Amino acid sequence: GDGAVLDESIAARTAALSSGLLGPEDFVKWMHDLRHGLRARYDRAGHADDLDAAVALASQIRELPPWFRPPPDLWPAWLSEYATDLTDRAQARAAANGADPAAFGDADTAVRLCREVVSIAPADYPDQPGLRSNLGAALTVRALLADGRGQSQQADADLAEAVGLAREAVRRAPAAHPYAAKLNGNLCRVLVERARSEERRVGKECRSR
């Protein structure tokens, strides 16, 4: 089945990367492809080890010197994928243990990466709306984790910024944008989370009277 094919692909790419036979350009590409495979298997089976391995590979790629990196039109997408992996791992860690400080660390790193991506993406980058939506999604996750740590001011600031970014992403996206549903979904989520945050704040004020 597809799972067996994916397992075989991951094993083959892992072996190739360990062989020492790949040139620099091929090595980086195969690292990226292996990260894609691990992420696909995580999405399919939900094994945390696969997501951890994908994050580790993306981190290694992130630290490569500029001459090993892909062209400028691809680099923002690669970093954005790394940020998405971190955002998703933050949510998974928080779901397993809401007090896990590593969850907040992942979310914080994801926010910083998303900011970097927005700043370095060329003006004619084809998915500017997606980059802003991803930053908004990372900020939303960090806000929820900050709120759970009692950092209400940071949570409020993150949610306010996330709403602005999500709205901008939807506004800038053309009608035929391939991920229009995702952009609108991210906007809906952050609006709901901000409403819930305001409801919790009002509830606390009422209980304190």
C-alpha positions, 0 to 999 in steps of 0.5 A: 500500500501507500504506507509501504511505498512511503516507508521504502522511500524514506529508507532509501533516502536515509541510506543515500544521505548516509552513503557519502556519495551525494554531491552538495546540491543533491545532498541538500535536495535529498535532505529536503525530500526526506523531510517531506517524506517524514512529514507525510508519514507523520500526517498519515500515522501520527508518530511523534518520532517522524515529526521530530526527525522532520524538524531536525532535518529542517533545522540542519538545512536552516543552518547551512551556509548560503551557498548550499541553500536553494534559490531565493524563490524556494528558500522562503517556502522551505523555511515556512515548511519548517515553521509549520512543522514547529507550530504543529509540534507545539500543538501536539506537545501541548495536547500531551502535556499543557505544561511542557515548556518545549511546546512554547519554545517550538511556537516561539521559534516558529513565530521568529521563522515566519517573521524571517520568511515574510522579511526575506521573501521577494516582493513578487513571491507568488504566495505572499498571502500564505506567508502572512497566514502562516505567521498568523497561525504561529502567533495564534498557537503561541498566544494560546500557550502564553495564556496557559502560562499566565502571560495574558499580555503577550497572548492578547498582543499575539492574537491582535497581530494574528487577526490583522495578518489573517485578514490581510492574507485573505484580502490579498489572496486572489479569488483563484488562490489554491489555498483560499479555504485554508486562509479563510480557515486560519482567519476564522480560527484566530477570530474564535480564539480571540473571542474566547480569550475575551470571554475568559478575561470578562469571566475572571473580572466578574468572578473577582467582584 
